[in-house]
Amino acid sequence: MPMVRVRLLGEEITIQGDAEPERLERLAAELEITLQKIMAEAGLRGQPTRVALLAALNYMEELERVKGEFEKLKSAHESLIGQMVRRIDYALKQEPGPDQP
């Protein structure tokens, strides 16, 4: 597994994962932007644990929202497929067979 050293909230850490090192670096950079934004907006300078917890909660809320959207799209997709199958079945029943005029 690739290992990447990144700096988050002033602390250098090593990240190891299945993703490409460039992707890990990009994700860490995006996380650092989020952490800095939360720190500034919430006035939490010098409280990295609280900043990280707020970021985690924000990401969990976003993940939950995206999962909900995915489930709605999946359900709509399945419904459309069901409609298409019923229409195809109906059309096939309406076509005359090879021995029918």
C-alpha positions as CSV (number, residue, x, y, z in Angstrom):
1,M,0.0,0.0,0.0
2,P,1.3,3.4,-0.9
3,M,2.3,5.8,2.0
4,V,2.1,9.5,1.8
5,R,3.3,12.1,4.3
6,V,0.9,15.1,4.6
7,R,0.4,18.0,7.0
8,L,-3.0,18.5,8.6
9,L,-3.6,21.3,11.1
10,G,0.2,21.8,11.4
11,E,0.9,18.2,12.2
12,E,2.7,15.9,9.8
13,I,1.1,12.5,9.5
14,T,1.6,9.4,7.3
15,I,-1.4,8.2,5.4
16,Q,-1.4,4.6,4.0
17,G,-4.2,3.4,1.7
18,D,-5.1,1.6,-1.5
19,A,-5.5,4.8,-3.5
20,E,-2.7,6.3,-5.7
21,P,-0.4,8.6,-3.7
22,E,-1.5,11.6,-5.8
23,R,-5.1,10.9,-4.9
24,L,-4.2,10.6,-1.2
25,E,-2.3,13.9,-1.4
26,R,-5.3,15.6,-3.2
27,L,-7.7,14.3,-0.6
28,A,-5.5,15.5,2.3
29,A,-5.2,18.9,0.7
30,E,-9.0,19.2,0.4
31,L,-9.3,18.0,4.0
32,E,-6.8,20.7,5.1
33,I,-8.9,23.3,3.4
34,T,-12.0,22.1,5.1
35,L,-10.3,22.0,8.5
36,Q,-8.9,25.5,8.1
37,K,-12.4,26.8,7.1
38,I,-14.0,25.1,10.1
39,M,-11.3,26.4,12.4
40,A,-11.8,30.0,11.2
41,E,-15.6,30.0,11.1
42,A,-16.0,28.3,14.5
43,G,-13.2,30.2,16.2
44,L,-11.5,27.0,17.3
45,R,-7.8,28.0,16.9
46,G,-5.6,25.7,19.0
47,Q,-8.4,23.0,19.3
48,P,-7.5,20.6,16.5
49,T,-9.5,17.7,18.0
50,R,-12.7,19.7,18.0
51,V,-12.0,20.9,14.5
52,A,-11.4,17.3,13.3
53,L,-14.6,16.1,15.0
54,L,-16.7,18.9,13.4
55,A,-15.2,18.0,10.0
56,A,-16.0,14.3,10.5
57,L,-19.6,15.2,11.4
58,N,-19.9,17.4,8.4
59,Y,-18.6,14.6,6.1
60,M,-20.9,12.1,7.7
61,E,-23.9,14.4,7.1
62,E,-22.8,14.8,3.5
63,L,-22.3,11.0,3.1
64,E,-25.8,10.4,4.5
65,R,-27.3,12.9,2.1
66,V,-25.5,11.4,-0.9
67,K,-26.5,7.9,0.1
68,G,-30.2,9.1,0.3
69,E,-29.9,10.6,-3.2
70,F,-28.3,7.5,-4.5
71,E,-31.1,5.3,-3.1
72,K,-33.7,7.6,-4.7
73,L,-32.0,7.4,-8.1
74,K,-31.6,3.6,-7.7
75,S,-35.3,3.2,-7.0
76,A,-36.3,5.4,-9.9
77,H,-33.9,3.5,-12.2
78,E,-35.4,0.1,-11.0
79,S,-38.9,1.5,-11.6
80,L,-38.0,2.6,-15.1
81,I,-36.5,-0.7,-15.9
82,G,-39.6,-2.5,-14.7
83,Q,-41.7,-0.3,-16.9
84,M,-39.5,-1.0,-19.9
85,V,-39.7,-4.7,-19.3
86,R,-43.5,-4.6,-19.0
87,R,-43.7,-2.6,-22.3
88,I,-41.4,-5.1,-24.1
89,D,-43.4,-8.0,-22.8
90,Y,-46.6,-6.4,-23.9
91,A,-45.2,-5.6,-27.4
92,L,-43.9,-9.1,-27.8
93,K,-47.4,-10.5,-26.9
94,Q,-49.0,-8.2,-29.5
95,E,-46.7,-9.3,-32.4
96,P,-47.9,-12.2,-34.6
97,G,-45.8,-15.3,-34.4
98,P,-44.0,-16.7,-37.4
99,D,-47.0,-19.0,-38.3
100,Q,-49.6,-16.2,-37.8
101,P,-50.4,-13.6,-40.5
